[in-house]
Amino acid sequence: MEADELRITLPNGVTLHLSDAGDPSGFLLAEIPAGEGVFELRPGAANLMLINAARE
């Protein structure tokens, strides 16, 4: 499936928006609507990073 952006509503009700950052190196822009939550980033194995959006 190809997509330019993804909007994901997590089980805790926070909406995570992922889109192309417009950078040719392939960066991804991750946003949460203002006041809705904060990011929790945790390193995983090798190339893995866990991203959670938690309510403040």
KEKE-3310 file (N, C-alpha, C; in steps of 0.2 Angstrom, whole numbers, plus 5000, padded with zeros to 4 digits):
npx = (5004:5003:5006:5005:5004:5000:4987:4985:4975:4978:4975:4974:4967:4974:4979:4991:5000:5009:5020:5028:5043:5048:5061:5075:5082:5074:5067:5055:5040:5033:5018:5008:4992:4991:4991:4986:4994:5010:5026:5034:5049:5058:5073:5075:5080:5093:5089:5077:5065:5054:5039:5028:5013:5008:4995:4996)
npy = (4994:5011:5027:5044:5050:5046:5044:5039:5033:5030:5017:5024:5035:5046:5054:5051:5058:5055:5060:5064:5073:5081:5081:5076:5066:5057:5058:5057:5065:5067:5070:5076:5082:5098:5100:5087:5076:5069:5064:5048:5040:5026:5017:5002:4985:4984:4992:4998:5008:5012:5021:5030:5039:5048:5053:5069)
npz = (5000:4995:5002:5006:5018:5035:5047:5063:5075:5091:5104:5116:5112:5107:5092:5080:5068:5053:5041:5025:5027:5018:5015:5005:5010:5016:5028:5041:5046:5062:5070:5084:5088:5095:5113:5114:5117:5121:5114:5117:5116:5113:5112:5102:5097:5086:5071:5076:5083:5096:5096:5105:5109:5122:5133:5141)
capx = (5000:5007:5003:5009:5003:4996:4984:4983:4972:4980:4970:4972:4963:4978:4980:4997:5000:5015:5020:5034:5046:5050:5068:5076:5086:5069:5065:5048:5038:5028:5015:5002:4989:4993:4987:4983:4999:5018:5030:5038:5053:5062:5077:5074:5085:5096:5086:5070:5063:5047:5036:5021:5010:5004:4992:4999)
capy = (5000:5017:5033:5050:5052:5041:5046:5033:5034:5024:5014:5029:5040:5051:5054:5052:5060:5053:5062:5065:5079:5085:5081:5071:5060:5052:5059:5057:5070:5064:5076:5075:5089:5102:5098:5080:5072:5070:5058:5044:5037:5021:5013:4995:4982:4986:4998:4998:5013:5012:5027:5030:5045:5047:5059:5073)
capz = (5000:4995:5005:5007:5025:5039:5053:5067:5082:5096:5108:5121:5109:5104:5085:5078:5061:5050:5034:5022:5029:5012:5014:5000:5013:5018:5035:5042:5051:5066:5074:5088:5088:5101:5119:5114:5120:5120:5112:5121:5111:5116:5107:5102:5094:5079:5068:5079:5088:5098:5097:5108:5110:5128:5136:5146)
cpx = (5005:5003:5007:5009:4999:4993:4982:4981:4974:4975:4969:4969:4967:4979:4987:4997:5008:5015:5027:5037:5048:5057:5070:5080:5081:5067:5057:5046:5032:5025:5009:4999:4990:4988:4985:4988:5006:5020:5034:5042:5057:5066:5075:5080:5087:5093:5079:5070:5056:5044:5029:5019:5005:5001:4996:4996)
cpy = (5006:5022:5038:5052:5047:5045:5040:5036:5028:5022:5019:5035:5046:5049:5055:5053:5059:5056:5063:5072:5084:5085:5075:5065:5055:5053:5059:5062:5067:5069:5073:5082:5092:5101:5091:5075:5073:5063:5054:5039:5032:5017:5005:4991:4984:4993:5000:5004:5013:5019:5027:5038:5045:5054:5063:5073)
cpz = (5000:4998:5006:5014:5028:5045:5057:5073:5086:5101:5114:5119:5106:5097:5083:5070:5058:5043:5032:5024:5024:5011:5010:5003:5016:5025:5035:5047:5055:5070:5078:5088:5095:5107:5119:5118:5119:5118:5117:5116:5115:5111:5108:5099:5087:5076:5071:5084:5090:5099:5100:5109:5116:5130:5141:5153)
residu = (MET:GLU:ALA:ASP:GLU:LEU:ARG:ILE:THR:LEU:PRO:ASN:GLY:VAL:THR:LEU:HIS:LEU:SER:ASP:ALA:GLY:ASP:PRO:SER:GLY:PHE:LEU:LEU:ALA:GLU:ILE:PRO:ALA:GLY:GLU:GLY:VAL:PHE:GLU:LEU:ARG:PRO:GLY:ALA:ALA:ASN:LEU:MET:LEU:ILE:ASN:ALA:ALA:ARG:GLU)
# end
